[in-house]
Amino acid sequence: MADEQANNNIPAVVVDSEDFDKILKKLNDIDEKIEFANSEITQKIGKKVGRDIGILYGAVAGILMFLLYISISPILF
């Protein structure tokens, strides 16, 4: 019976609160750096996608204006 009670104990670790706070601060700093890097990468990807979409819209608008000019030019001259 005593052996069963000894096996059911939950292991516990005692850490100095100052050491815990230091480690927690380091982990928060690391998390901040990772989050900043991820946001920079996402922003660069967003700029590239936005540029590509802008080029496509510009090309479509140019083609439409060209077709409109071609269709109207015989009437004007």
Buried (B, 14 or more C-beta within 10 A) or exposed (E): EEEEEEEEEEEEEEEEEEEEEEEEEEEEEEEEEEEEEEEEEEEEEEEEEEEEEEEEEEEEEEEEEEEEEEEEEEEEE
